[in-house]
């Protein structure tokens, strides 16, 4: 979401964009939990790759948070 789009003070547009981002996040959130569950099933020998995947998931979750704050 671009700050330029919001510079005109159009609160309705801003609210609609926020709602759209929330809906997008809510649509993928169950999949994110599934990934965490699958990672918990990996054997101990896969700890390094499991942690790398977890870090990437946290990064994706963080991006949604950043988008909602803009």
N, C-alpha and C positions, 0 to 999 in steps of 0.2 A: 504494500500500500504506500503510495507516494505521498510525501508531505505536500507536494505541489498540488495534488488533487484536493487537499484539505485547506489550502490557503484562503479560499474564498469564504470561509466560515460556513460552509454548507454542512450543518450538523446532521441533516437527514442522510446525506451521502455517507458521511463518516459512520453513522450508526448502522447503516446497511452493510457497509464494508466490514465492520466489526462483527456483526451477526453472521455474515458469510464466512469469516475466518473461524469463528467459534463452531459453526456447523461443520466446516471442513475438519477441524481438529477432533470434534466429537465423532466424526465418521471414521477416522483412522485410529482413535484412541483404543478401541477394543483390540485392534490388530497389534498395537504396541504392547499391550498386556500379554497377548498370546506369544509374542516374541520373547518376552521376559520368562514366561512359563517354559517355553521350549529350551531356552538357555539353561534353566535350572535342571533340565533333564540330561544335559551333556555330561559325559564322564569327567572325572577330575583331571585327566590328561589334557583336556581341552580348555583349561582355565585361561590361558593367554588369549586365545581367539574369542572366547566367551566375553572376556573383559573388553576387548576391542569392539566387539559388537555392541555391548552395553554402552560404551562411551559414544558410539555413533547414534544410538537410540536417544540417549540423553541430549545429544546435540540437536537432533530433529525436534524433540520436545521443546527445547530451548528456543528454537527458531519460531515455533508457533507462538510462544510467549512474547518474543520480541515483536512479531507482527501485530499482536494484539495491543501492545503498548504504544505503537506508533500512531 
